Amino acid sequence: MQIKIRLAKVIEVENMENEHSQNTEPLRYDPSVKAVKVVISLFCSDSRNVTADYYNSKEKVLDALEAQGIMVEFEKLNDPGTFMTAANISKIKEKILKAEARYSNFAANGVGVEYEIHVVSHGQVHRKPEYATQKAFHPEQLEVMNCCTNCGMMHARHAMEALQNFILEAKPTFTVDGKKMHIGTPDDLKAYMKVHFRNHDAPKGWDGDLLTWLEPVKDVRTHSVEQIAKFEKAAAEDARLAGILPRIRTFAEVLNYESRGFHRVDGKREQEDIVLRPIFKDERQNGTKEDKAEVVAPQPQLNPVLVVSGTLYNTRKLIRKHLGSRAFSLAGDTRKDENFGPYATLGFLYALSPDFLNKDATDPSKPGKGMMVVLGKDKEEMVRLLDKIDNDNIVKLIVKHHARTIHHMVDPRQHFRHRNPNIQDRSSPKVKHSRIR
């Protein structure tokens, strides 16, 4: 592994291993559990997505559901722009199938196991005056204001151009399938891109130009509707999910960072959300607003840290506690034989380049901290993620050029997935610091 670019500390949470990780071993039936809900939410990587109040409200809502006998398994995925890419669709489907196996003993005892899939875009949206006293269920009920809290991927074309220009200026020579490929011209880059992203569902006949493949977020009001539709189509066409489809419910929402308003736009008025909407409602009504100034500030003023993790659990709290920064999060697949997808690759550049988020909070004209965290639930996963970065030619080039510091964090709480008091471990982490050699 050659990505030891800079010395950085390892932050290791002491042994808190929970035996129930993301495996398929059936869990022991608990007669106190009357229903199981597996909630998988796809949020943007934006560092302002959740606040300290959000986590307090989440615990309150899930505790209340648990008291009613409803066990909630909660997972939050992060990807720039909340695009339902082929990789994200695959992740979500695999999580559903693994959960089916985990809760098989509950199902055998008559406990219903249901799945909620949420796509949450974000922007400065408000209900139009004529809908001010109603809940929003359709995009046309909302209006969008021009604001720094609108999704940065609305300007994705700028990031795509910046990425391609960055590679051309670097003029690298990459090794692919044992052969050298020098990138010196736009045609060289197109030829390489076709090889680099060959496993990421590029359009048939794609010419290798990101601008002809990827799309920006066009309208934050309709974006989550368009993305959840992609998952619905893929799920309906997957024979493995045929018997599970009636128990999968899908939601499309828009989150307003400033007001913390959480607006449904999927049109499914009859479909109740008992987990995510109540979390944001409680946060909005009872939160302390201790970090509202940061939530509404432009991301470059926050010096967000890029976090690459197999699974993300309270990442924001971890990063704030140990590094004093906000988290721009990417959930990375740990298969090192497959490169990061195109949107995730843009996320690396967007988070680390001084042209975007990596600016000094006191002087936006200067580069910021350029910190990156590689977070694993154990050392093995952390090493797999480092290997994946090291094996991805484009991401490695971005990291070597822009990341001033790389922190390697091990957090066994990544194993935590369950609200059942017989399963969970809520103890506080103890932290050790050491040096990578």
C-alpha positions as CSV (number, residue, x, y, z in Angstrom):
1,M,0.0,0.0,0.0
2,Q,1.6,3.3,-1.1
3,I,-0.8,6.0,0.0
4,K,1.1,7.0,3.1
5,I,1.3,10.5,1.7
6,R,1.5,12.3,5.1
7,L,2.0,11.2,8.6
8,A,-1.4,11.3,10.4
9,K,-2.8,10.0,13.7
10,V,-4.8,6.9,14.1
11,I,-7.9,7.5,16.2
12,E,-8.9,4.1,17.6
13,V,-12.0,3.6,19.7
14,E,-11.2,0.9,22.3
15,N,-12.8,-2.5,22.1
16,M,-16.5,-2.0,21.9
17,E,-17.1,-4.8,19.3
18,N,-20.7,-5.8,18.9
19,E,-21.2,-9.3,17.6
20,H,-24.1,-8.2,15.4
21,S,-22.5,-6.6,12.4
22,Q,-23.7,-6.4,8.8
23,N,-23.8,-10.1,8.4
24,T,-26.6,-12.4,7.5
25,E,-26.7,-14.5,10.7
26,P,-30.3,-14.7,12.0
27,L,-30.8,-12.7,15.1
28,R,-32.4,-14.4,18.2
29,Y,-36.1,-13.8,18.3
30,D,-37.2,-11.3,21.0
31,P,-40.9,-11.6,21.9
32,S,-41.0,-8.0,23.1
33,V,-40.5,-6.9,19.5
34,K,-43.8,-6.4,17.7
35,A,-42.5,-5.0,14.4
36,V,-39.2,-4.4,12.7
37,K,-38.5,-1.4,10.5
38,V,-35.3,-1.2,8.4
39,V,-34.8,2.4,7.4
40,I,-32.2,3.2,4.7
41,S,-31.8,6.9,3.8
42,L,-29.7,8.4,1.1
43,F,-28.5,11.9,2.0
44,C,-26.1,14.3,0.3
45,S,-22.5,14.4,1.4
46,D,-22.9,18.0,2.5
47,S,-21.4,18.7,5.9
48,R,-24.5,20.6,7.0
49,N,-26.9,17.7,6.6
50,V,-27.4,16.9,10.3
51,T,-26.9,18.9,13.5
52,A,-26.3,17.9,17.1
53,D,-30.0,18.5,17.6
54,Y,-30.7,15.9,14.9
55,Y,-28.9,13.2,16.8
56,N,-30.7,14.1,20.1
57,S,-34.1,14.0,18.3
58,K,-33.2,10.7,16.5
59,E,-32.5,9.0,19.9
60,K,-35.8,10.4,21.3
61,V,-37.9,9.2,18.4
62,L,-36.3,5.8,18.2
63,D,-36.6,5.3,22.0
64,A,-40.3,6.1,21.7
65,L,-40.8,3.6,18.9
66,E,-38.8,1.0,20.9
67,A,-41.1,1.5,23.9
68,Q,-44.0,0.6,21.5
69,G,-42.2,-2.6,20.5
70,I,-41.0,-1.3,17.2
71,M,-37.3,-2.1,16.6
72,V,-35.7,0.2,14.1
73,E,-32.5,-0.6,12.2
74,F,-31.4,2.8,10.9
75,E,-28.8,3.4,8.2
76,K,-27.8,6.7,6.5
77,L,-25.9,6.6,3.2
78,N,-24.1,9.7,1.9
79,D,-23.3,10.5,-1.7
80,P,-22.7,13.9,-3.5
81,G,-26.0,15.1,-4.8
82,T,-28.0,12.1,-3.6
83,F,-27.9,10.4,-7.0
84,M,-29.3,6.9,-7.1
85,T,-26.4,5.5,-9.0
86,A,-26.0,1.8,-9.9
87,A,-23.7,1.5,-7.0
88,N,-26.1,3.0,-4.5
89,I,-29.0,0.8,-5.9
90,S,-26.8,-2.3,-5.4
91,K,-25.9,-1.3,-1.9
92,I,-29.5,-0.7,-0.8
93,K,-30.7,-4.0,-2.4
94,E,-27.9,-6.0,-0.7
95,K,-28.8,-4.4,2.6
96,I,-32.4,-5.4,2.2
97,L,-31.5,-9.0,1.4
98,K,-29.1,-9.2,4.3
99,A,-31.7,-7.8,6.6
100,E,-34.2,-10.4,5.4
101,A,-31.8,-13.1,6.5
102,R,-31.0,-11.4,9.9
103,Y,-34.7,-11.0,10.8
104,S,-35.9,-14.4,9.5
105,N,-36.5,-15.7,13.1
106,F,-38.7,-12.6,13.8
107,A,-40.7,-13.2,10.5
108,A,-41.1,-16.9,11.4
109,N,-42.8,-15.8,14.7
110,G,-45.2,-13.5,12.9
111,V,-43.3,-10.2,13.3
112,G,-43.6,-7.9,10.3
113,V,-40.4,-6.8,8.8
114,E,-40.8,-3.6,6.7
115,Y,-38.3,-1.5,4.7
116,E,-38.3,2.3,4.2
117,I,-36.1,3.7,1.5
118,H,-35.6,7.5,1.6
119,V,-33.9,9.9,-0.8
120,V,-33.4,13.3,0.7
121,S,-32.2,16.2,-1.4
122,H,-31.6,19.6,0.1
123,G,-32.2,23.2,-0.7
124,Q,-33.7,26.5,0.4
125,V,-37.3,25.4,-0.2
126,H,-40.5,26.8,1.3
127,R,-44.2,26.0,0.9
128,K,-45.8,28.4,-1.5
129,P,-48.2,30.9,0.2
130,E,-51.3,29.1,-1.0
131,Y,-50.0,25.9,0.7
132,A,-48.7,27.5,3.8
133,T,-51.1,25.7,6.1
134,Q,-50.7,22.3,4.4
135,K,-48.2,19.5,4.5
136,A,-46.2,19.4,1.2
137,F,-46.6,16.2,-0.7
138,H,-45.8,17.4,-4.3
139,P,-42.9,19.4,-5.8
140,E,-45.2,22.0,-7.2
141,Q,-46.2,23.0,-3.7
142,L,-42.7,24.3,-3.0
143,E,-40.7,27.2,-4.2
144,V,-36.9,27.4,-4.2
145,M,-34.8,30.4,-3.2
146,N,-31.3,31.1,-4.4
147,C,-29.1,30.4,-1.4
148,C,-25.8,29.0,-0.3
149,T,-27.5,26.0,1.3
150,N,-28.8,24.7,-2.0
151,C,-27.2,21.5,-3.2
152,G,-23.7,22.1,-4.6
153,M,-24.3,19.5,-7.2
154,M,-26.6,22.0,-9.0
155,H,-23.2,23.2,-10.2
156,A,-21.9,19.8,-11.0
157,R,-20.8,20.7,-14.5
158,H,-18.3,23.1,-13.0
159,A,-16.9,20.3,-10.9
160,M,-16.8,18.0,-13.9
161,E,-14.8,20.5,-15.9
162,A,-12.5,21.1,-13.0
163,L,-11.8,17.4,-12.6
164,Q,-11.0,16.9,-16.2
165,N,-8.8,20.0,-16.3
166,F,-7.1,18.9,-13.1
167,I,-6.1,15.6,-14.7
168,L,-5.0,17.2,-18.0
169,E,-2.8,19.7,-16.1
170,A,-1.2,16.9,-14.0
171,K,-0.4,14.9,-17.2
172,P,-0.2,11.6,-15.3
173,T,0.7,8.2,-16.5
174,F,-1.6,5.5,-15.2
175,T,-1.2,1.8,-15.2
176,V,-4.3,-0.1,-16.4
177,D,-4.4,-3.8,-16.8
178,G,-0.7,-3.9,-16.7
179,K,-0.3,-1.3,-19.5
180,K,0.8,2.3,-19.2
181,M,-1.6,5.1,-20.3
182,H,-0.2,8.6,-20.5
183,I,-2.8,11.4,-20.2
184,G,-1.6,14.4,-22.2
185,T,-4.5,15.4,-24.4
186,P,-8.3,15.5,-24.1
187,D,-8.5,12.4,-26.3
188,D,-6.1,10.6,-24.0
189,L,-8.3,11.5,-21.1
190,K,-11.5,10.3,-22.8
191,A,-9.9,7.0,-23.7
192,Y,-8.8,6.5,-20.1
193,M,-12.1,7.5,-18.6
194,K,-13.9,4.9,-20.6
195,V,-11.6,2.3,-19.0
196,H,-11.6,3.8,-15.5
197,F,-15.4,3.8,-15.2
198,R,-16.2,0.7,-17.2
199,N,-17.9,-1.0,-14.2
200,H,-20.1,2.0,-13.3
201,D,-23.0,1.7,-15.7
202,A,-21.9,4.4,-18.2
203,P,-24.4,5.0,-21.1
204,K,-23.9,2.7,-24.1
205,G,-21.5,4.3,-26.5
206,W,-20.2,6.8,-23.9
207,D,-17.3,8.8,-25.4
208,G,-15.4,9.2,-22.1
209,D,-16.4,12.9,-21.5
210,L,-18.0,13.3,-18.0
211,L,-20.0,16.2,-19.3
212,T,-21.9,13.9,-21.7
213,W,-22.7,11.3,-19.0
214,L,-23.3,12.9,-15.6
215,E,-26.1,15.4,-14.9
216,P,-26.3,18.1,-12.3
217,V,-29.1,18.4,-9.8
218,K,-31.6,20.3,-12.0
219,D,-34.3,21.1,-9.5
220,V,-34.0,20.2,-5.8
221,R,-37.8,19.9,-5.6
222,T,-38.0,17.1,-8.1
223,H,-34.6,15.5,-7.8
224,S,-35.4,13.1,-5.0
225,V,-38.5,12.0,-6.9
226,E,-36.5,11.2,-10.0
227,Q,-33.9,9.3,-8.0
228,I,-36.3,7.2,-5.9
229,A,-38.0,6.2,-9.2
230,K,-34.7,4.7,-10.4
231,F,-34.5,2.5,-7.3
232,E,-38.2,1.5,-7.6
233,K,-37.6,0.4,-11.2
234,A,-34.4,-1.5,-10.4
235,A,-36.1,-3.2,-7.4
236,A,-39.1,-4.2,-9.5
237,E,-36.8,-5.8,-12.0
238,D,-34.8,-7.8,-9.4
239,A,-36.2,-11.3,-9.0
240,R,-34.5,-11.6,-5.6
241,L,-36.8,-8.9,-4.2
242,A,-40.1,-10.2,-5.7
243,G,-41.4,-11.5,-2.4
244,I,-40.2,-8.5,-0.5
245,L,-41.5,-5.7,-2.7
246,P,-44.9,-5.4,-0.9
247,R,-43.0,-4.6,2.3
248,I,-40.7,-1.9,0.7
249,R,-42.0,1.6,1.0
250,T,-40.2,4.5,-0.8
251,F,-40.1,8.2,0.1
252,A,-38.8,11.3,-1.6
253,E,-38.0,14.4,0.5
254,V,-36.4,17.8,0.5
255,L,-34.6,19.1,3.6
256,N,-34.3,22.9,4.2
257,Y,-31.1,23.3,6.2
258,E,-32.0,26.7,7.6
259,S,-35.5,26.0,8.8
260,R,-34.9,22.3,9.2
261,G,-38.2,21.9,7.3
262,F,-38.6,18.4,6.0
263,H,-40.9,18.3,2.9
264,R,-42.4,15.2,1.3
265,V,-42.5,15.4,-2.5
266,D,-43.4,11.8,-3.4
267,G,-47.1,12.4,-3.6
268,K,-47.9,9.4,-1.4
269,R,-50.1,11.2,1.1
270,E,-51.5,7.9,2.4
271,Q,-48.1,6.6,3.2
272,E,-47.0,7.4,6.8
273,D,-43.4,8.0,7.8
274,I,-43.0,7.2,11.5
275,V,-39.2,7.6,11.7
276,L,-37.5,10.2,9.6
277,R,-40.2,13.0,9.5
278,P,-40.7,12.8,13.3
279,I,-37.0,13.1,13.8
280,F,-36.8,16.4,11.8
281,K,-40.1,17.6,13.4
282,D,-38.7,17.1,16.9
283,E,-35.4,18.8,15.9
284,R,-37.3,21.7,14.5
285,Q,-39.6,22.1,17.5
286,N,-37.4,21.2,20.4
287,G,-33.8,21.6,19.3
288,T,-31.4,24.0,20.9
289,K,-30.2,25.5,17.6
290,E,-26.7,25.6,19.1
291,D,-25.1,25.4,15.7
292,K,-27.6,27.1,13.5
293,A,-25.0,29.7,12.4
294,E,-22.9,26.9,11.0
295,V,-25.8,25.1,9.3
296,V,-26.7,28.2,7.3
297,A,-23.1,29.2,6.5
298,P,-21.5,28.4,3.1
299,Q,-19.6,25.2,3.3
300,P,-16.2,26.8,2.5
301,Q,-16.5,28.7,5.8
302,L,-16.7,25.4,7.7
303,N,-13.5,23.7,6.7
304,P,-15.3,20.3,6.3
305,V,-13.3,17.1,6.5
306,L,-13.8,14.5,3.8
307,V,-14.8,11.2,5.5
308,V,-14.6,8.0,3.5
309,S,-16.3,5.1,5.3
310,G,-17.7,1.7,4.7
311,T,-20.8,2.5,6.8
312,L,-21.5,5.8,8.6
313,Y,-22.6,6.0,12.2
314,N,-22.8,9.5,13.9
315,T,-19.9,10.6,11.7
316,R,-20.5,14.2,12.4
317,K,-20.2,13.8,16.2
318,L,-17.0,11.7,15.8
319,I,-15.3,14.2,13.5
320,R,-16.3,17.2,15.6
321,K,-15.2,15.6,18.8
322,H,-11.8,14.4,17.6
323,L,-10.8,16.8,14.9
324,G,-13.0,19.9,15.6
325,S,-14.4,20.1,12.1
326,R,-17.5,19.3,10.1
327,A,-17.9,16.1,8.0
328,F,-18.4,15.9,4.2
329,S,-19.1,12.2,4.0
330,L,-18.7,9.6,1.3
331,A,-19.8,6.1,2.0
332,G,-17.3,4.0,0.2
333,D,-17.6,0.4,-1.1
334,T,-14.5,-1.5,0.3
335,R,-14.0,-3.6,-2.8
336,K,-10.6,-2.5,-3.9
337,D,-11.0,-4.0,-7.4
338,E,-13.6,-1.5,-8.3
339,N,-12.9,2.2,-8.6
340,F,-15.1,4.9,-6.9
341,G,-18.0,5.9,-9.0
342,P,-18.0,9.2,-10.9
343,Y,-20.1,11.2,-8.4
344,A,-18.0,10.0,-5.5
345,T,-14.8,10.9,-7.5
346,L,-16.2,14.4,-8.0
347,G,-16.9,14.4,-4.2
348,F,-13.2,13.9,-3.5
349,L,-12.3,16.9,-5.6
350,Y,-15.2,19.0,-4.3
351,A,-14.2,18.4,-0.7
352,L,-10.4,18.7,-1.0
353,S,-9.7,21.2,-3.7
354,P,-9.2,24.9,-2.7
355,D,-11.4,25.8,-5.8
356,F,-14.4,24.4,-3.9
357,L,-14.8,23.6,-0.1
358,N,-11.1,23.5,1.0
359,K,-10.7,27.2,1.8
360,D,-9.4,28.8,4.9
361,A,-12.4,29.9,7.1
362,T,-10.7,33.2,7.9
363,D,-9.5,33.9,4.4
364,P,-11.5,32.2,1.5
365,S,-8.7,33.1,-0.9
366,K,-6.3,30.6,0.9
367,P,-6.4,26.8,1.0
368,G,-7.9,25.3,4.1
369,K,-7.0,22.3,6.2
370,G,-7.4,19.8,3.4
371,M,-8.1,17.0,5.9
372,M,-9.4,13.6,5.0
373,V,-10.5,10.8,7.3
374,V,-10.6,7.1,6.4
375,L,-13.0,5.5,8.8
376,G,-13.4,1.8,9.3
377,K,-15.4,-0.3,11.8
378,D,-12.2,-2.2,12.4
379,K,-8.6,-2.0,11.2
380,E,-9.3,-4.5,8.4
381,E,-12.0,-2.3,6.8
382,M,-9.8,0.8,7.3
383,V,-7.0,-0.9,5.4
384,R,-9.4,-2.0,2.6
385,L,-10.6,1.6,2.2
386,L,-7.0,2.8,2.0
387,D,-6.2,0.1,-0.6
388,K,-9.2,1.1,-2.6
389,I,-8.0,4.8,-2.6
390,D,-4.5,3.6,-3.5
391,N,-5.8,1.5,-6.4
392,D,-8.1,4.2,-7.8
393,N,-5.8,6.3,-10.1
394,I,-7.9,9.4,-10.2
395,V,-8.9,9.5,-6.6
396,K,-5.3,8.8,-5.6
397,L,-4.1,11.7,-7.8
398,I,-6.6,14.1,-6.1
399,V,-5.7,12.9,-2.6
400,K,-1.9,13.2,-3.2
401,H,-2.3,16.7,-4.6
402,H,-4.9,18.2,-2.3
403,A,-5.0,16.3,1.0
404,R,-2.7,18.0,3.5
405,T,-3.5,15.5,6.3
406,I,-5.0,12.0,6.3
407,H,-6.4,10.7,9.5
408,H,-7.1,7.0,9.9
409,M,-10.0,6.3,12.3
410,V,-11.2,3.0,13.6
411,D,-14.6,3.0,15.2
412,P,-16.1,-0.4,16.2
413,R,-19.4,1.3,16.7
414,Q,-19.7,1.0,13.0
415,H,-21.0,-2.5,13.9
416,F,-23.9,-0.9,15.8
417,R,-27.1,-1.4,13.8
418,H,-29.9,-2.3,16.2
419,R,-32.2,-0.5,18.7
420,N,-33.0,-3.7,20.6
421,P,-31.7,-3.1,24.2
422,N,-30.5,-6.8,24.2
423,I,-28.3,-6.0,21.2
424,Q,-27.1,-2.4,21.3
425,D,-24.1,-0.9,23.2
426,R,-24.4,2.8,24.0
427,S,-21.2,3.2,26.0
428,S,-19.0,6.2,25.2
429,P,-15.8,5.7,23.2
430,K,-12.3,6.0,24.7
431,V,-9.8,7.4,22.2
432,K,-6.1,6.6,21.7
433,H,-3.8,8.5,19.4
434,S,-0.8,7.0,17.6
435,R,1.2,7.7,14.5
436,I,1.1,6.0,11.1
437,R,4.6,5.1,9.9
